[in-house]
Amino acid sequence: MQMNAKPDLSRQLCDVVAAWRYEDIPANVIDAVKMLLMDGLGVIAGAANAPGIKELNARLTKWESGGSATGLLGRHRLSPPFAALANGAAGHALDFDDQHDPARVHTTCVMIAALLATAEDIGGVSGKDFLLALVIGAELHARLGLACPGSLGWGWHPTMTFGTLAGSVAAGRLLGLKDDRLSDALGIAFHQASGSAQAMRDGALSKRLGPGFAAKAAVLSAFLAADGMTGTRNTFEGNAGYITLYERGEMSFDVLMNGLGSEWRILEYSLKPYPCCRCNHTVIGLGLAAHREGIKPESIASVQIGLGLYNYDSVGADYEPARDNVVHAQFNAAYSFARALTDGKVEFRSYQRPAITDPGIAKLTAVTRAVADPSMEKNAVHPARINITFKNGEKRELFSDAMKGSPRDPMSREELLTKFRACLDYGYGAGRDVADRFADVILGIESSTDAGRALVEAFPTAGK
């Protein structure tokens, strides 16, 4: 922990965001958070048939029904924590959700799930209050990731650990908590915060559950705090607090707190053009460029993919088509490059069966290896280097440090609408008219007097 971190850091953080008002949030921040909301809800809809999601929903609905919140996929009535679990897992199942690249957090899969469940239970939450809470959650999520840049390297999944903490404050703000009660929500969330990166490295479907676990914990923490349950006071700064236990004493107080409320990290979020781990996206861009140049897979003798260490740890394993594992494909640079080079496009079906065991792709991945490039910063997100050796002995190097969808190369509003429509079509077979009506509700949510109800009612159903 930096020596300038104040003893009351946890309470100070809560007090700052408790004072925010919707009217004080800049218009471009509100617009950015509405884009996040639209993108996140679209991705949830797209996950209607994703592996693991039906199984999760079947288990949750077997255990309970008639709750005060909604599991969006199937319109199941669940308790708020279980609804948050279901929707959070769905929001991450396709790995198509937003990311703050340098903070390495996906936010909407946690925040939308937590806030929608909270808003439904309360009832009558205005669209402006809902958006303000989403601003709080997304801003804190990003800042926590930036303040603790070693988190993924320690083996944590920052979306989960930081999402639990930030989500509890956002949900608490929606409940009107302040002072000790909001600090209690954060402290109770700390008691539950967890999330290992091992699930992504092992290609386990449980990786998809992580944001749901974070959203569930956030909701439970906020409501228990509202009911009078006390939580830790020295959540970050205590000698058994988050900084010591989770981050090995390494956290930047300045990055977390400086400019909070005036300099907006929300504007730095990326929205994904491809449904796979963000660490693959520059590699995909290079593969697509190689395809446009006319490079043919059959002309290649070998490929080396150079990545920063953290990216390599996430997506650098050799590709094993015999595993027939969707998550393994989503988290594999060799597969993603081969798919982009071969097809000239990367879409939903690129990471589904039977595409992930395609013999032609398998042939190229067999001669492709990823390495940790020592010339790149270990936590560098964007750069990737491809070295191709051709069968005729020629060599070619491709390099980029720009990712599509990032603030440097953002997706346009029309591109985001196209993605949104594609998600609703993929998950529900919903036509453009249905998608556009839903988008209109989302983009005009600030005028709603009951945001939770409006979003749930506009969410598509099977055949609609």
Secondary structure, 3 states (H helix, E strand, C coil): CCCCCCCCHHHHHHHHHHCCCHHHCCHHHHHHHHHHHHHHHHHHHHHHHCCCHHHHHHHHHHHCCCCCEEECCCCEEECHHHHHHHHHHHHHHCCCCCEECCCCECCHHHHHHHHHHHHHHHCCCCHHHHHHHHHHHHHHHHHHHHHCCCHHHHCECHHHHHHHHHHHHHHHHHCCCCHHHHHHHHHHHHCCCCCECHHHHHCCHHHHHHHHHHHHHHHHHHHHHHCCCCCCCCCCCCCCCHHHHHHCCCCCHHHHHCCCCCCCHHHHCECCCCCCCHHHHHHHHHHHHHHHHCCCHHHEEEEEEEECHHHHHHHCCCCCHHHCCHHHHHCCHHHHHHHHHHHCCCCHHHHCCCHHHCHHHHHHHCCEEEEECCCCCCCCCCCEEEEEEECCCCEEEEEECCCCCCCCCCCCHHHHHHHHHHHHHHHHCCCHHHHHHHHHHHHCHHHCCCHHHHHHHHCCCCCC
